[in-house]
């Protein structure tokens, strides 16, 4: 399972992390999550619930994307 979170313990710098990659803004991290969600649906053949769970969002959020 992938995780995303905000790292605040890095000397005052705020970085967003998803799949082990740090993003300078939340917007960029969310774009990466959306891209991964779509990839899981298209290439891996997952259903909405499985793909949403894999990227760490609710099924409702995933379907809205």
N, CA, C and O atoms as CSV, one atom per row, in Angstrom:
chain,resi,resn,atom,element,x,y,z
A,1,UNK,N,N,0.840,-1.177,0.000
A,1,UNK,CA,C,0.000,0.000,0.000
A,1,UNK,C,C,0.888,1.244,0.000
A,1,UNK,O,O,1.907,1.301,0.689
A,2,UNK,N,N,0.494,2.198,-0.759
A,2,UNK,CA,C,1.262,3.437,-0.818
A,2,UNK,C,C,0.741,4.415,0.216
A,2,UNK,O,O,-0.413,4.338,0.638
A,3,UNK,N,N,1.571,5.301,0.605
A,3,UNK,CA,C,1.189,6.283,1.611
A,3,UNK,C,C,1.589,7.665,1.147
A,3,UNK,O,O,2.533,7.831,0.375
A,4,UNK,N,N,0.865,8.645,1.624
A,4,UNK,CA,C,1.261,10.028,1.380
A,4,UNK,C,C,1.139,10.762,2.701
A,4,UNK,O,O,0.249,10.476,3.502
A,5,UNK,N,N,2.012,11.683,2.918
A,5,UNK,CA,C,1.959,12.452,4.142
A,5,UNK,C,C,2.826,13.686,4.010
A,5,UNK,O,O,3.593,13.837,3.059
A,6,UNK,N,N,2.686,14.552,4.973
A,6,UNK,CA,C,3.455,15.778,4.988
A,6,UNK,C,C,4.585,15.644,6.000
A,6,UNK,O,O,4.357,15.304,7.161
A,7,UNK,N,N,5.789,15.910,5.553
A,7,UNK,CA,C,6.950,15.866,6.443
A,7,UNK,C,C,7.176,17.257,7.006
A,7,UNK,O,O,7.500,18.181,6.260
A,8,UNK,N,N,7.011,17.417,8.305
A,8,UNK,CA,C,7.204,18.726,8.919
A,8,UNK,C,C,8.411,18.765,9.841
A,8,UNK,O,O,8.718,19.807,10.420
A,9,UNK,N,N,9.086,17.654,9.978
A,9,UNK,CA,C,10.199,17.580,10.919
A,9,UNK,C,C,11.543,17.745,10.219
A,9,UNK,O,O,12.540,17.168,10.655
A,10,UNK,N,N,11.583,18.511,9.156
A,10,UNK,CA,C,12.809,18.645,8.381
A,10,UNK,C,C,13.347,20.070,8.436
A,10,UNK,O,O,13.648,20.659,7.398
A,11,UNK,N,N,13.469,20.616,9.616
A,11,UNK,CA,C,14.057,21.940,9.757
A,11,UNK,C,C,13.188,23.062,9.235
A,11,UNK,O,O,13.703,24.037,8.687
A,12,UNK,N,N,11.884,22.948,9.393
A,12,UNK,CA,C,10.992,24.002,8.961
A,12,UNK,C,C,10.523,23.876,7.521
A,12,UNK,O,O,9.614,24.592,7.103
A,13,UNK,N,N,11.128,22.979,6.760
A,13,UNK,CA,C,10.692,22.775,5.386
A,13,UNK,C,C,9.468,21.867,5.384
A,13,UNK,O,O,9.384,20.915,6.160
A,14,UNK,N,N,8.537,22.172,4.514
A,14,UNK,CA,C,7.332,21.354,4.402
A,14,UNK,C,C,7.353,20.664,3.048
A,14,UNK,O,O,7.339,21.319,2.006
A,15,UNK,N,N,7.385,19.365,3.070
A,15,UNK,CA,C,7.402,18.595,1.829
A,15,UNK,C,C,6.301,17.539,1.889
A,15,UNK,O,O,6.027,16.968,2.944
A,16,UNK,N,N,5.694,17.297,0.770
A,16,UNK,CA,C,4.654,16.290,0.646
A,16,UNK,C,C,5.254,15.055,-0.003
A,16,UNK,O,O,6.020,15.161,-0.961
A,17,UNK,N,N,4.905,13.874,0.520
A,17,UNK,CA,C,5.489,12.626,0.046
A,17,UNK,C,C,4.404,11.666,-0.418
A,17,UNK,O,O,3.385,11.494,0.250
A,18,UNK,N,N,4.631,11.043,-1.567
A,18,UNK,CA,C,3.751,9.993,-2.077
A,18,UNK,C,C,4.626,8.963,-2.774
A,18,UNK,O,O,5.440,9.320,-3.627
A,19,UNK,N,N,4.473,7.697,-2.427
A,19,UNK,CA,C,5.262,6.603,-3.009
A,19,UNK,C,C,6.757,6.818,-2.861
A,19,UNK,O,O,7.531,6.432,-3.736
A,20,UNK,N,N,7.163,7.426,-1.770
A,20,UNK,CA,C,8.578,7.636,-1.517
A,20,UNK,C,C,9.200,8.815,-2.254
A,20,UNK,O,O,10.409,9.031,-2.160
A,21,UNK,N,N,8.399,9.575,-2.981
A,21,UNK,CA,C,8.880,10.740,-3.721
A,21,UNK,C,C,8.381,11.989,-3.014
A,21,UNK,O,O,7.202,12.081,-2.672
A,22,UNK,N,N,9.271,12.951,-2.791
A,22,UNK,CA,C,8.882,14.201,-2.139
A,22,UNK,C,C,8.472,15.234,-3.179
A,22,UNK,O,O,9.125,15.390,-4.211
A,23,UNK,N,N,7.387,15.931,-2.893
A,23,UNK,CA,C,6.881,16.988,-3.766
A,23,UNK,C,C,6.885,18.292,-2.987
A,23,UNK,O,O,6.563,18.294,-1.799
A,24,UNK,N,N,7.243,19.403,-3.626
A,24,UNK,CA,C,7.312,20.682,-2.910
A,24,UNK,C,C,5.943,21.242,-2.536
A,24,UNK,O,O,5.834,22.042,-1.607
A,25,UNK,N,N,4.891,20.827,-3.259
A,25,UNK,CA,C,3.550,21.333,-2.955
A,25,UNK,C,C,2.560,20.179,-2.894
A,25,UNK,O,O,2.789,19.110,-3.459
A,26,UNK,N,N,1.475,20.416,-2.207
A,26,UNK,CA,C,0.413,19.418,-2.111
A,26,UNK,C,C,-0.211,19.180,-3.481
A,26,UNK,O,O,-0.569,18.051,-3.816
A,27,UNK,N,N,-0.340,20.236,-4.266
A,27,UNK,CA,C,-0.937,20.127,-5.595
A,27,UNK,C,C,-0.182,19.126,-6.468
A,27,UNK,O,O,-0.795,18.289,-7.130
A,28,UNK,N,N,1.139,19.213,-6.467
A,28,UNK,CA,C,1.940,18.284,-7.268
A,28,UNK,C,C,1.804,16.851,-6.768
A,28,UNK,O,O,1.763,15.912,-7.564
A,29,UNK,N,N,1.735,16.684,-5.445
A,29,UNK,CA,C,1.553,15.349,-4.891
A,29,UNK,C,C,0.199,14.781,-5.313
A,29,UNK,O,O,0.105,13.610,-5.681
A,30,UNK,N,N,-0.839,15.599,-5.261
A,30,UNK,CA,C,-2.176,15.135,-5.642
A,30,UNK,C,C,-2.239,14.765,-7.123
A,30,UNK,O,O,-2.911,13.804,-7.498
A,31,UNK,N,N,-1.541,15.527,-7.960
A,31,UNK,CA,C,-1.487,15.192,-9.383
A,31,UNK,C,C,-0.837,13.826,-9.588
A,31,UNK,O,O,-1.282,13.042,-10.427
A,32,UNK,N,N,0.206,13.545,-8.828
A,32,UNK,CA,C,0.875,12.246,-8.920
A,32,UNK,C,C,-0.059,11.129,-8.454
A,32,UNK,O,O,-0.079,10.049,-9.044
A,33,UNK,N,N,-0.825,11.384,-7.405
A,33,UNK,CA,C,-1.782,10.382,-6.916
A,33,UNK,C,C,-2.850,10.102,-7.963
A,33,UNK,O,O,-3.197,8.948,-8.214
A,34,UNK,N,N,-3.370,11.164,-8.575
A,34,UNK,CA,C,-4.393,10.983,-9.609
A,34,UNK,C,C,-3.840,10.181,-10.786
A,34,UNK,O,O,-4.509,9.289,-11.308
A,35,UNK,N,N,-2.623,10.503,-11.197
A,35,UNK,CA,C,-2.008,9.779,-12.315
A,35,UNK,C,C,-1.831,8.296,-11.975
A,35,UNK,O,O,-2.069,7.432,-12.819
A,36,UNK,N,N,-1.417,8.008,-10.756
A,36,UNK,CA,C,-1.248,6.618,-10.325
A,36,UNK,C,C,-2.597,5.906,-10.263
A,36,UNK,O,O,-2.693,4.735,-10.629
A,37,UNK,N,N,-3.634,6.595,-9.805
A,37,UNK,CA,C,-4.982,6.029,-9.744
A,37,UNK,C,C,-5.439,5.613,-11.146
A,37,UNK,O,O,-5.927,4.500,-11.341
A,38,UNK,N,N,-5.279,6.509,-12.111
A,38,UNK,CA,C,-5.686,6.215,-13.487
A,38,UNK,C,C,-4.856,5.070,-14.064
A,38,UNK,O,O,-5.386,4.209,-14.767
A,39,UNK,N,N,-3.559,5.060,-13.770
A,39,UNK,CA,C,-2.699,3.982,-14.252
A,39,UNK,C,C,-3.156,2.628,-13.709
A,39,UNK,O,O,-3.191,1.637,-14.439
A,40,UNK,N,N,-3.506,2.597,-12.428
A,40,UNK,CA,C,-3.960,1.341,-11.825
A,40,UNK,C,C,-5.247,0.849,-12.475
A,40,UNK,O,O,-5.425,-0.352,-12.677
A,41,UNK,N,N,-6.139,1.770,-12.802
A,41,UNK,CA,C,-7.385,1.383,-13.466
A,41,UNK,C,C,-7.116,0.849,-14.870
A,41,UNK,O,O,-7.646,-0.192,-15.257
A,42,UNK,N,N,-6.289,1.567,-15.628
A,42,UNK,CA,C,-6.044,1.213,-17.032
A,42,UNK,C,C,-5.104,0.028,-17.198
A,42,UNK,O,O,-5.425,-0.928,-17.903
A,43,UNK,N,N,-3.951,0.086,-16.556
A,43,UNK,CA,C,-2.913,-0.910,-16.812
A,43,UNK,C,C,-2.991,-2.135,-15.915
A,43,UNK,O,O,-2.681,-3.243,-16.352
A,44,UNK,N,N,-3.399,-1.948,-14.675
A,44,UNK,CA,C,-3.429,-3.067,-13.733
A,44,UNK,C,C,-4.795,-3.742,-13.670
A,44,UNK,O,O,-4.928,-4.825,-13.099
A,45,UNK,N,N,-5.811,-3.105,-14.256
A,45,UNK,CA,C,-7.139,-3.701,-14.272
A,45,UNK,C,C,-7.853,-3.695,-12.932
A,45,UNK,O,O,-8.756,-4.501,-12.708
A,46,UNK,N,N,-7.461,-2.798,-12.040
A,46,UNK,CA,C,-8.122,-2.713,-10.735
A,46,UNK,C,C,-9.482,-2.043,-10.881
A,46,UNK,O,O,-9.719,-1.288,-11.825
A,47,UNK,N,N,-10.374,-2.330,-9.930
A,47,UNK,CA,C,-11.642,-1.616,-9.920
A,47,UNK,C,C,-11.477,-0.316,-9.129
A,47,UNK,O,O,-10.414,-0.062,-8.562
A,48,UNK,N,N,-12.535,0.510,-9.092
A,48,UNK,CA,C,-12.453,1.815,-8.429
A,48,UNK,C,C,-12.020,1.697,-6.969
A,48,UNK,O,O,-11.171,2.455,-6.501
A,49,UNK,N,N,-12.607,0.746,-6.261
A,49,UNK,CA,C,-12.310,0.595,-4.839
A,49,UNK,C,C,-10.860,0.184,-4.612
A,49,UNK,O,O,-10.191,0.746,-3.745
A,50,UNK,N,N,-10.373,-0.769,-5.362
A,50,UNK,CA,C,-8.993,-1.237,-5.207
A,50,UNK,C,C,-7.987,-0.139,-5.530
A,50,UNK,O,O,-7.017,0.051,-4.796
A,51,UNK,N,N,-8.214,0.582,-6.625
A,51,UNK,CA,C,-7.289,1.648,-7.030
A,51,UNK,C,C,-7.293,2.784,-6.014
A,51,UNK,O,O,-6.237,3.321,-5.681
A,52,UNK,N,N,-8.469,3.154,-5.522
A,52,UNK,CA,C,-8.557,4.228,-4.530
A,52,UNK,C,C,-7.823,3.830,-3.253
A,52,UNK,O,O,-7.089,4.636,-2.681
A,53,UNK,N,N,-8.014,2.614,-2.815
A,53,UNK,CA,C,-7.340,2.132,-1.610
A,53,UNK,C,C,-5.821,2.130,-1.806
A,53,UNK,O,O,-5.073,2.475,-0.892
A,54,UNK,N,N,-5.374,1.743,-2.990
A,54,UNK,CA,C,-3.939,1.656,-3.272
A,54,UNK,C,C,-3.251,3.014,-3.218
A,54,UNK,O,O,-2.091,3.097,-2.813
A,55,UNK,N,N,-3.945,4.085,-3.621
A,55,UNK,CA,C,-3.321,5.414,-3.598
A,55,UNK,C,C,-3.679,6.204,-2.346
A,55,UNK,O,O,-3.198,7.322,-2.159
A,56,UNK,N,N,-4.519,5.632,-1.487
A,56,UNK,CA,C,-4.803,6.264,-0.201
A,56,UNK,C,C,-5.897,7.304,-0.203
A,56,UNK,O,O,-5.847,8.259,0.572
A,57,UNK,N,N,-6.899,7.132,-1.072
A,57,UNK,CA,C,-8.042,8.044,-1.068
A,57,UNK,C,C,-9.316,7.223,-0.930
A,57,UNK,O,O,-9.297,6.001,-1.078
A,58,UNK,N,N,-10.415,7.897,-0.647
A,58,UNK,CA,C,-11.686,7.194,-0.545
A,58,UNK,C,C,-12.181,6.816,-1.942
A,58,UNK,O,O,-11.757,7.400,-2.940
A,59,UNK,N,N,-13.073,5.843,-1.998
A,59,UNK,CA,C,-13.639,5.440,-3.284
A,59,UNK,C,C,-14.369,6.613,-3.925
A,59,UNK,O,O,-14.317,6.794,-5.142
A,60,UNK,N,N,-15.033,7.388,-3.124
A,60,UNK,CA,C,-15.773,8.544,-3.643
A,60,UNK,C,C,-14.828,9.556,-4.299
A,60,UNK,O,O,-15.117,10.073,-5.378
A,61,UNK,N,N,-13.711,9.831,-3.648
A,61,UNK,CA,C,-12.721,10.751,-4.221
A,61,UNK,C,C,-12.168,10.185,-5.519
A,61,UNK,O,O,-12.043,10.907,-6.509
A,62,UNK,N,N,-11.837,8.910,-5.521
A,62,UNK,CA,C,-11.296,8.283,-6.722
A,62,UNK,C,C,-12.247,8.360,-7.896
A,62,UNK,O,O,-11.824,8.656,-9.014
A,63,UNK,N,N,-13.517,8.099,-7.668
A,63,UNK,CA,C,-14.484,8.154,-8.760
A,63,UNK,C,C,-14.690,9.579,-9.254
A,63,UNK,O,O,-15.017,9.783,-10.423
A,64,UNK,N,N,-14.503,10.569,-8.383
A,64,UNK,CA,C,-14.642,11.974,-8.796
A,64,UNK,C,C,-13.492,12.395,-9.709
A,64,UNK,O,O,-13.647,13.297,-10.533
A,65,UNK,N,N,-12.336,11.742,-9.561
A,65,UNK,CA,C,-11.191,12.065,-10.407
A,65,UNK,C,C,-11.459,11.606,-11.800
A,65,UNK,O,O,-10.618,11.781,-12.681
